[in-house]
Amino acid sequence: MVTLSVEEKRAMCQTLAEHLPKIRELLGTTQETFGDLCGLSRITISRIENGSARMKWSHLTSVLFVCAINRRTKE
């Protein structure tokens, strides 16, 4: 089992947040549709993408789950 430090989790969240617009582009979804898939609001997705909110670990796991089950994000 791997244990991540708080700093490692924050870094992973930051990196994924920076790639969120590209992930949505690969999926061909709007912020609203992607938010629905991840269980997040459009406003939350927008704030994460524009840097006005930090991605939380729970957000990261939701996004990764959606990506894991979608073939387009494997690119």
N, C-alpha and C positions, 0 to 999 in steps of 0.2 A: 504494500500500500504506500502511495506517495502522499506526503504531507507538504502542503504549500504554506509558505509564510504569508502574512498579510500583504507585504510588499510585492511578493510574487503574484498574488491574486490581483492586486491593483494594476500591476504592469500588464497582466494578461487581459484584464478588462479594458484598459486604455488601448492596447493594440487592437483588440477586436472592435472597439468603438470606432477607431480610425478606419476600419475596413467595412463598417456597416453599410455605407452607401453602395459600395461595390457588391456586397453580398445581395442587397436588395435588387440591384441591377441584374445580377446573374439569375435571380429568381423571377425577374420581371414583375415585381410587386411595388405597390405604393407603400408609403409609411403606414397607412391605415391597415392595409391587408397584411403586411408583415407583422405589425403589432398584434393583429388578431391571431395570427399563427403562433406567435410567441407568448400570448397572454398579456401583452403590454398595450398601453394606449398609444395612439398616434402621436400625442403630445410628448410622451416619454421617448419614443423613437426619435422624434424631431430634436428634442433637447440633447439626447445622447449624441446624435449626429453633428449638431452644431456646437457641441462642447459646453453648453450651459448646464448640463447635468452629467454626473459620472455614471458609468455603467456599473451596476452592482453585480456581485457574484451570481445572484439568482437570475439576473437578466442574461448574463453570459451563458449559464447552463441552458436557459430556454432557447437562446439563439443557436447554440451548438446543437441542440437536439433537432431543431428545425433543419439545420444544415445537414446533419447526419442522415436524415431520412429523405433528402431531396437530391436527386442525381445531378441537377444543374450546378450545385455548389461544389461538386467534386473537382471541377476544373480549377 
